[in-house]
Amino acid sequence: MAKVLTSKSENYAQWYNDLVIKADLAENSAVRGCMVIKPYGYAIWEKMRDQLDRMFKATGHENAYFPLFIPKSFFSREADHVEGFAKECAVVTHYRLKNDEVNGGVMVDPDAALEEELIIRPTSETIIWHTYKNWIQSYRDLPILINQWANVVRWEMRTRLFLRTAEFLWQEGHTAHATKEEALEEARLMINTYAEFAETYMAVPVHIGTKSESERFAGALETYCIEALMQDGKALQAGTSHFLGQNFAKAFDVQFTSKEGKLEYVWATSWGVSTRLMGALVMAHSDDNGLVLPPKLAPIQVVIVPIYKGPEQLGGISETAQKIKKALEQKGISVKYDDRDTHKPGWKFAEYELKGVPVRLAIGPRDVENGTVELARRDTLEKNIVPQDGIAAHIETLLHEIQENIYNKALRFRAENTFEANTWEEFLEVINNKGGFVSAHWDGTPETEDKIKELTKATIRLIPIDGSAEQGRCVYTGNPSERRVIFAKAY
């Protein structure tokens, strides 16, 4: 089977690209910087999306949909926002094509210029807050807790499947509140929701914190984030939640009459995660044999492969396999019985290993006679012969064990690759030779932050919000510092 991957240790970036393509997750499209998400990759995204959607609705949010196109003038109303996204915007200038009489084919009709150009949404704050002006008059109209599942476009020059593409899928929550405290509570609630999803379902441990001022979302007063550590020692921002203050309410004149009869501006949040989580899932757990999927997000949790020499042996094997399949499905476990005669069992084993299916069962004539099956775990690659009796309960327990084992392995990796630096020399040693998270003091100035980034390519991934303060000296300038922050090189 021509599914050989570049070794992680040899070339991590190539290993990742090979894996995404050869495991049938995604591929590059005819449009530069855009990807095609293939059915298996999309099935994983659907599992993520559906679980997140349940979590959003459990916290009182509703889904809606807003236009893909945003009038250019909307972006002029919030100065920081437009500055943050201006260089990434795709712009629609015309509304019609016509035949090219000279060169053949079609051309943009020069007489069909739009009166006002339209921006293909890089994010939806502007169009949504323009809409909220019509929805909000009184405190009785608040809060508004809206989420939308959508695609966005940010014109990227250097792209990588799932991690950074010109178009990607995501969800974006946009909420409106009567008070600052309520909006802040919402922003914190959603970053904790993302953290719960990452750890409980993706099996990816994350740190929660805030961004430095220079790393905040354009137009936000505070950005909360979760950061995960990939197996190459680089950090990946896995989700953000923004406290927008009253910036967008003032930009779009969204006011409400309070209980006291005063006219006040609304307080806002926005929050989102994207198909970048797919990249995190691949990079956090997978190995040189392929994907390692946590059972809670695996489209196929158990695959059953029959092993037989001729059609006469298949009947009894299939009957046994179907009984096991039914018993597993009654426990809510997703099962595939692969009885294709176009591929040999060895090929199928390698294929499902590559695709990260958590549990593989192999059944041959002897297993039918003995009442056994061969069980292989994807996370440890261990194989055991187990009895058919009680197999559904055994696998149900095993899937929980695999989920926990994958998380604990990632947690150990993070612990082993988190370092404390107290001098500039120690900082350089870790960043240049070890990678991972570096806990170090920072004097709080953007000048120092920029200089460290310039010299090392490491950025402040987050300022921890665990409440622990520690007096110290900035790792670069030696100036006083009130707490440690987490640095890393990042995607």
C-alpha positions as CSV (number, residue, x, y, z in Angstrom):
1,M,0.0,0.0,0.0
2,A,1.6,3.3,-1.2
3,K,0.7,5.2,2.0
4,V,4.1,5.7,3.4
5,L,4.5,8.8,5.5
6,T,7.6,11.0,6.0
7,S,8.9,10.4,9.5
8,K,7.9,13.0,12.1
9,S,11.4,13.2,13.3
10,E,12.8,13.6,9.8
11,N,10.5,16.4,8.6
12,Y,7.6,17.3,10.8
13,A,6.0,19.7,8.3
14,Q,6.2,17.1,5.5
15,W,4.9,14.4,7.8
16,Y,1.8,16.6,8.6
17,N,1.1,17.4,4.9
18,D,1.5,13.7,3.9
19,L,-0.8,12.6,6.7
20,V,-3.6,15.1,5.9
21,I,-3.5,14.1,2.2
22,K,-2.9,10.3,2.5
23,A,-5.5,9.9,5.3
24,D,-8.0,11.5,3.0
25,L,-8.7,14.5,5.2
26,A,-8.2,17.2,2.7
27,E,-6.3,18.3,-0.4
28,N,-5.3,21.5,-2.2
29,S,-7.8,22.9,-4.6
30,A,-7.6,24.6,-8.0
31,V,-8.0,27.9,-6.1
32,R,-4.6,29.0,-4.6
33,G,-4.6,28.8,-0.8
34,C,-8.0,27.0,-0.6
35,M,-8.6,23.4,0.3
36,V,-11.1,20.6,-0.5
37,I,-12.2,18.9,2.7
38,K,-12.7,15.3,1.8
39,P,-15.5,13.1,3.2
40,Y,-13.4,11.5,6.0
41,G,-12.0,14.9,7.0
42,Y,-15.4,16.4,6.9
43,A,-16.9,13.6,9.0
44,I,-14.4,14.5,11.8
45,W,-15.3,18.2,11.4
46,E,-19.0,17.3,11.7
47,K,-18.3,15.4,15.0
48,M,-16.5,18.5,16.3
49,R,-19.2,20.9,15.0
50,D,-22.1,18.9,16.4
51,Q,-20.6,18.6,19.8
52,L,-19.7,22.3,20.0
53,D,-23.2,23.1,18.8
54,R,-24.7,21.1,21.6
55,M,-22.4,22.9,24.1
56,F,-23.4,26.3,22.7
57,K,-27.1,25.6,22.9
58,A,-26.7,24.3,26.5
59,T,-25.4,27.7,27.4
60,G,-28.3,29.5,25.9
61,H,-27.1,30.4,22.4
62,E,-29.0,30.2,19.2
63,N,-27.9,29.8,15.6
64,A,-28.5,32.3,12.9
65,Y,-26.9,33.3,9.6
66,F,-25.7,36.6,8.2
67,P,-24.5,37.6,4.7
68,L,-21.2,36.6,3.2
69,F,-20.8,40.1,1.7
70,I,-20.2,43.2,3.8
71,P,-20.3,46.8,2.4
72,K,-16.8,48.3,2.5
73,S,-18.1,51.3,4.4
74,F,-18.9,49.1,7.4
75,F,-15.2,48.4,7.9
76,S,-14.5,52.1,8.1
77,R,-16.6,52.6,11.3
78,E,-14.3,50.8,13.8
79,A,-10.7,52.0,13.2
80,D,-8.8,49.1,15.0
81,H,-11.0,46.5,13.3
82,V,-10.4,47.8,9.8
83,E,-6.6,48.2,10.4
84,G,-6.5,44.6,11.7
85,F,-8.2,43.0,8.7
86,A,-7.5,45.4,5.8
87,K,-4.6,43.5,4.3
88,E,-6.5,40.2,4.4
89,C,-9.7,41.2,2.7
90,A,-11.0,39.9,-0.6
91,V,-13.0,42.6,-2.4
92,V,-15.9,42.2,-4.9
93,T,-15.9,45.2,-7.4
94,H,-18.1,44.0,-10.2
95,Y,-21.4,42.1,-10.6
96,R,-21.3,40.8,-14.1
97,L,-19.1,39.0,-16.7
98,K,-19.4,39.3,-20.5
99,N,-18.0,37.5,-23.5
100,D,-14.5,38.6,-24.5
101,E,-14.8,39.3,-28.2
102,V,-11.0,39.8,-28.7
103,N,-9.4,37.0,-26.7
104,G,-12.3,34.6,-26.3
105,G,-13.8,33.3,-23.1
106,V,-15.2,35.8,-20.6
107,M,-14.1,39.0,-19.0
108,V,-15.3,41.3,-16.3
109,D,-17.8,43.8,-17.7
110,P,-16.3,47.3,-17.1
111,D,-19.8,48.7,-17.1
112,A,-20.8,46.5,-14.2
113,A,-18.9,48.2,-11.4
114,L,-20.6,48.1,-8.0
115,E,-21.5,51.5,-6.5
116,E,-19.9,50.3,-3.3
117,E,-17.4,47.4,-3.2
118,L,-18.3,44.4,-1.1
119,I,-15.9,42.6,1.3
120,I,-16.1,38.9,1.5
121,R,-16.4,38.4,5.3
122,P,-13.1,37.9,7.2
123,T,-15.3,38.0,10.3
124,S,-18.8,39.3,10.9
125,E,-18.7,41.9,13.7
126,T,-19.6,44.8,11.3
127,I,-22.6,43.2,9.5
128,I,-23.9,41.7,12.7
129,W,-23.8,44.9,14.7
130,H,-25.4,46.8,11.9
131,T,-28.2,44.3,12.2
132,Y,-28.4,44.4,16.0
133,K,-29.2,48.1,15.7
134,N,-32.6,47.1,14.4
135,W,-33.1,44.4,17.0
136,I,-32.2,46.3,20.2
137,Q,-34.2,49.2,21.7
138,S,-34.7,48.3,25.3
139,Y,-33.0,46.3,28.1
140,R,-35.8,43.8,27.5
141,D,-34.2,42.9,24.2
142,L,-31.0,41.9,25.9
143,P,-29.0,39.7,26.0
144,I,-28.7,38.5,22.4
145,L,-26.8,35.2,22.3
146,I,-26.2,34.4,18.6
147,N,-23.8,31.9,16.9
148,Q,-23.4,31.3,13.2
149,W,-21.7,28.4,11.4
150,A,-20.1,29.8,8.3
151,N,-17.1,30.2,6.0
152,V,-14.8,33.2,6.0
153,V,-12.0,34.4,3.7
154,R,-8.7,35.9,4.8
155,W,-6.2,36.3,2.0
156,E,-3.2,34.3,3.1
157,M,0.1,34.2,1.2
158,R,1.6,31.2,3.0
159,T,-1.0,28.4,3.4
160,R,-1.1,25.0,5.0
161,L,-4.0,22.6,5.0
162,F,-6.4,23.2,7.9
163,L,-3.8,25.4,9.8
164,R,-3.9,28.4,7.5
165,T,-6.0,28.7,4.4
166,A,-7.5,31.6,2.5
167,E,-11.0,30.2,3.1
168,F,-11.9,28.2,6.1
169,L,-15.0,26.9,8.0
170,W,-15.7,28.1,11.5
171,Q,-18.3,29.3,14.0
172,E,-18.5,32.8,15.3
173,G,-20.5,33.8,18.3
174,H,-21.7,37.4,18.7
175,T,-23.5,38.5,21.8
176,A,-25.0,41.7,23.1
177,H,-25.4,42.6,26.8
178,A,-26.7,45.3,29.0
179,T,-23.6,45.5,31.3
180,K,-19.9,45.2,31.2
181,E,-19.9,42.5,33.8
182,E,-22.3,40.4,31.9
183,A,-20.3,40.7,28.7
184,L,-17.1,39.8,30.5
185,E,-18.8,36.8,32.1
186,E,-19.9,35.7,28.6
187,A,-16.4,36.0,27.2
188,R,-15.0,33.9,30.0
189,L,-17.8,31.3,29.8
190,M,-17.1,30.7,26.1
191,I,-13.3,30.4,26.5
192,N,-13.9,27.8,29.2
193,T,-16.4,26.0,26.9
194,Y,-13.7,25.8,24.3
195,A,-11.2,24.5,26.9
196,E,-13.7,21.8,28.0
197,F,-14.2,20.8,24.4
198,A,-10.5,20.6,23.6
199,E,-9.7,18.6,26.7
200,T,-12.7,16.3,26.9
201,Y,-13.3,15.6,23.3
202,M,-10.1,16.4,21.4
203,A,-8.0,15.0,24.2
204,V,-5.8,18.1,23.9
205,P,-4.7,19.8,27.1
206,V,-4.8,23.6,26.9
207,H,-3.7,26.6,28.8
208,I,-6.3,29.4,29.3
209,G,-5.2,33.0,29.4
210,T,-5.4,36.4,27.8
211,K,-3.5,37.9,24.9
212,S,-1.1,40.7,25.2
213,E,-2.3,44.0,23.8
214,S,-0.5,43.6,20.6
215,E,-1.9,40.1,20.1
216,R,-5.5,41.0,20.8
217,F,-8.3,40.6,18.2
218,A,-8.7,43.8,16.2
219,G,-11.3,45.9,18.0
220,A,-11.2,44.0,21.3
221,L,-10.5,45.3,24.7
222,E,-9.6,41.8,25.9
223,T,-8.9,38.6,24.1
224,Y,-9.1,35.3,26.0
225,C,-7.4,32.3,24.4
226,I,-6.6,28.6,24.7
227,E,-3.2,27.5,23.6
228,A,-2.2,23.9,22.9
229,L,1.3,22.4,22.3
230,M,2.0,20.3,19.2
231,Q,4.4,17.4,19.0
232,D,7.1,19.6,17.3
233,G,7.2,21.9,20.3
234,K,5.2,24.7,18.6
235,A,2.1,26.3,20.1
236,L,-1.2,26.5,18.4
237,Q,-4.0,28.9,19.2
238,A,-7.0,26.7,19.4
239,G,-9.8,29.2,20.3
240,T,-10.4,32.8,21.2
241,S,-13.1,34.8,23.0
242,H,-13.2,38.5,22.8
243,F,-14.6,41.2,25.1
244,L,-15.4,44.0,22.7
245,G,-16.5,46.6,25.2
246,Q,-18.8,49.1,23.5
247,N,-16.6,49.7,20.5
248,F,-18.9,48.1,17.9
249,A,-22.0,49.4,19.6
250,K,-20.6,53.0,19.3
251,A,-19.4,52.4,15.7
252,F,-22.9,51.3,14.7
253,D,-24.9,53.4,17.2
254,V,-26.5,50.5,19.0
255,Q,-28.1,51.9,22.1
256,F,-30.8,50.7,24.5
257,T,-33.0,52.2,27.1
258,S,-31.9,50.8,30.5
259,K,-34.2,49.9,33.4
260,E,-33.6,53.4,34.8
261,G,-34.7,55.0,31.5
262,K,-31.2,56.0,30.4
263,L,-29.9,55.6,26.9
264,E,-26.8,53.5,27.0
265,Y,-24.5,51.7,24.5
266,V,-24.6,47.9,24.4
267,W,-21.7,45.7,25.6
268,A,-20.4,43.1,23.2
269,T,-18.5,39.8,22.8
270,S,-17.4,37.6,19.9
271,W,-15.8,34.2,20.0
272,G,-14.8,31.5,17.5
273,V,-13.0,28.3,16.6
274,S,-12.3,27.0,13.1
275,T,-11.2,24.0,11.0
276,R,-7.7,24.9,12.4
277,L,-8.9,22.5,15.2
278,M,-8.5,19.7,12.6
279,G,-4.8,20.5,12.3
280,A,-4.5,20.5,16.1
281,L,-6.1,17.1,16.3
282,V,-3.7,15.7,13.7
283,M,-0.5,17.3,15.2
284,A,-1.2,16.6,18.9
285,H,-1.7,12.9,18.7
286,S,-0.7,11.2,15.4
287,D,2.4,9.1,14.7
288,D,4.4,7.7,11.8
289,N,1.7,5.1,11.2
290,G,-1.0,7.7,10.7
291,L,-3.8,9.4,12.6
292,V,-4.5,8.7,16.2
293,L,-8.1,9.8,16.8
294,P,-9.7,10.2,20.2
295,P,-12.8,7.9,20.2
296,K,-15.2,10.8,20.9
297,L,-14.3,12.4,17.6
298,A,-13.6,9.3,15.4
299,P,-16.2,8.9,12.6
300,I,-15.6,5.1,12.8
301,Q,-14.8,4.0,16.4
302,V,-14.6,0.3,15.6
303,V,-13.8,-1.5,12.3
304,I,-14.3,-5.2,11.8
305,V,-12.2,-6.9,9.2
306,P,-13.0,-10.5,8.1
307,I,-10.1,-12.9,7.3
308,Y,-11.0,-15.8,5.0
309,K,-9.6,-17.8,2.2
310,G,-12.7,-18.4,0.2
311,P,-16.4,-17.4,0.0
312,E,-17.4,-20.6,1.9
313,Q,-15.7,-19.3,5.0
314,L,-17.2,-15.8,4.8
315,G,-20.8,-16.8,5.8
316,G,-20.0,-17.7,9.4
317,I,-17.6,-14.9,9.8
318,S,-20.1,-12.3,8.5
319,E,-22.8,-13.7,10.8
320,T,-20.5,-13.3,13.8
321,A,-19.4,-9.9,12.7
322,Q,-23.0,-8.6,12.3
323,K,-23.9,-9.8,15.8
324,I,-20.9,-7.9,17.3
325,K,-21.7,-4.9,15.1
326,K,-25.3,-4.8,16.3
327,A,-24.3,-5.2,20.0
328,L,-21.8,-2.3,19.6
329,E,-24.3,0.0,17.8
330,Q,-26.9,-0.6,20.6
331,K,-24.3,1.1,22.9
332,G,-24.0,4.1,20.6
333,I,-20.7,3.0,19.1
334,S,-20.1,3.6,15.4
335,V,-18.9,0.5,13.6
336,K,-17.9,-0.4,10.1
337,Y,-17.8,-4.0,8.8
338,D,-15.4,-4.0,5.9
339,D,-16.1,-7.1,3.9
340,R,-14.8,-5.8,0.5
341,D,-13.2,-8.4,-1.6
342,T,-11.2,-5.9,-3.5
343,H,-8.6,-5.4,-0.8
344,K,-6.7,-7.9,1.3
345,P,-6.9,-7.8,5.1
346,G,-3.3,-6.5,5.5
347,W,-4.1,-3.6,3.2
348,K,-7.2,-2.8,5.3
349,F,-5.3,-3.0,8.5
350,A,-2.8,-0.4,7.2
351,E,-5.6,1.8,5.9
352,Y,-7.5,1.9,9.2
353,E,-4.3,2.4,11.1
354,L,-3.5,5.4,8.8
355,K,-7.0,6.7,9.4
356,G,-6.8,6.5,13.2
357,V,-9.7,4.2,13.8
358,P,-9.5,3.6,17.6
359,V,-10.3,-0.2,17.7
360,R,-9.9,-2.8,15.0
361,L,-11.4,-6.3,15.2
362,A,-10.2,-9.2,13.0
363,I,-12.4,-12.3,12.7
364,G,-11.3,-15.5,11.0
365,P,-12.7,-19.1,10.8
366,R,-10.8,-20.1,14.0
367,D,-12.3,-17.1,15.9
368,V,-15.8,-18.3,14.9
369,E,-15.0,-21.7,16.2
370,N,-13.4,-20.5,19.4
371,G,-15.8,-17.6,20.1
372,T,-12.9,-15.1,20.0
373,V,-11.8,-12.0,18.0
374,E,-8.4,-10.3,17.6
375,L,-8.6,-6.8,19.0
376,A,-6.0,-4.1,18.1
377,R,-5.8,-0.7,19.8
378,R,-4.7,2.2,17.6
379,D,-3.3,4.3,20.5
380,T,-0.8,1.7,21.7
381,L,-0.8,-0.7,18.7
382,E,-1.4,-3.6,21.2
383,K,-3.2,-6.7,19.9
384,N,-5.1,-9.2,22.1
385,I,-7.3,-12.2,21.6
386,V,-10.6,-11.5,23.5
387,P,-13.8,-13.5,23.9
388,Q,-16.9,-12.6,21.9
389,D,-19.1,-12.8,25.0
390,G,-19.4,-9.4,26.6
391,I,-17.3,-7.8,23.8
392,A,-19.6,-4.8,23.5
393,A,-19.2,-3.9,27.2
394,H,-15.5,-4.5,26.9
395,I,-15.1,-2.2,23.9
396,E,-17.3,0.5,25.5
397,T,-14.9,0.5,28.5
398,L,-11.9,0.3,26.2
399,L,-12.9,3.4,24.2
400,H,-13.1,5.4,27.4
401,E,-9.6,4.1,28.4
402,I,-8.2,5.0,24.9
403,Q,-9.7,8.5,25.1
404,E,-8.1,9.0,28.6
405,N,-4.8,7.5,27.5
406,I,-4.5,9.8,24.5
407,Y,-5.2,12.8,26.7
408,N,-2.7,11.8,29.4
409,K,0.0,11.1,26.8
410,A,-0.5,14.7,25.4
411,L,-0.5,16.0,29.0
412,R,2.8,14.3,29.8
413,F,4.3,15.7,26.6
414,R,3.3,19.2,27.5
415,A,4.7,18.8,31.0
416,E,8.0,17.5,29.7
417,N,8.2,20.4,27.2
418,T,7.3,23.3,29.5
419,F,10.3,25.1,30.9
420,E,11.0,28.0,33.2
421,A,13.6,30.6,32.1
422,N,15.0,33.2,34.5
423,T,17.8,34.6,32.3
424,W,18.1,35.6,28.7
425,E,20.6,32.8,28.1
426,E,18.2,30.2,29.6
427,F,15.4,31.6,27.4
428,L,17.5,31.4,24.2
429,E,18.6,27.8,25.1
430,V,15.0,26.6,25.4
431,I,13.6,28.5,22.4
432,N,16.5,27.6,20.0
433,N,17.3,24.1,21.1
434,K,14.3,22.6,22.9
435,G,11.0,24.3,21.9
436,G,7.8,24.0,23.9
437,F,6.3,26.4,26.3
438,V,8.6,28.8,28.2
439,S,7.4,30.4,31.4
440,A,9.3,33.7,31.8
441,H,8.9,37.2,33.3
442,W,8.1,40.1,30.9
443,D,8.1,43.7,31.8
444,G,4.8,44.4,30.1
445,T,5.9,46.7,27.4
446,P,5.2,46.1,23.7
447,E,8.8,47.2,22.9
448,T,10.2,44.3,24.8
449,E,7.6,41.9,23.3
450,D,8.5,43.0,19.8
451,K,12.2,42.7,20.4
452,I,11.9,39.2,21.8
453,K,9.8,38.2,18.8
454,E,12.4,39.8,16.4
455,L,15.3,38.0,18.0
456,T,13.8,34.6,18.5
457,K,10.5,34.3,16.6
458,A,8.8,33.4,19.9
459,T,5.7,35.3,20.9
460,I,3.7,35.7,24.1
461,R,1.1,33.0,23.6
462,L,-0.9,34.0,26.7
463,I,-0.9,35.7,30.1
464,P,-2.2,33.1,32.5
465,I,-5.4,34.0,34.4
466,D,-4.9,31.5,37.2
467,G,-4.5,34.5,39.6
468,S,-0.9,33.7,40.6
469,A,1.3,36.7,40.8
470,E,5.0,36.5,41.1
471,Q,7.4,39.4,41.4
472,G,10.5,39.1,39.2
473,R,12.7,40.5,36.6
474,C,12.0,40.6,32.8
475,V,13.9,37.9,31.1
476,Y,15.1,40.3,28.4
477,T,15.4,43.8,30.0
478,G,15.8,42.9,33.7
479,N,13.1,45.5,34.5
480,P,10.5,44.6,37.2
481,S,7.8,42.2,36.3
482,E,4.6,41.3,38.2
483,R,4.0,37.8,36.8
484,R,5.2,35.2,34.3
485,V,3.8,34.8,30.8
486,I,4.1,31.8,28.4
487,F,6.2,32.2,25.3
488,A,6.6,29.8,22.4
489,K,7.1,29.6,18.7
490,A,3.7,29.1,17.1
491,Y,1.7,28.3,14.1
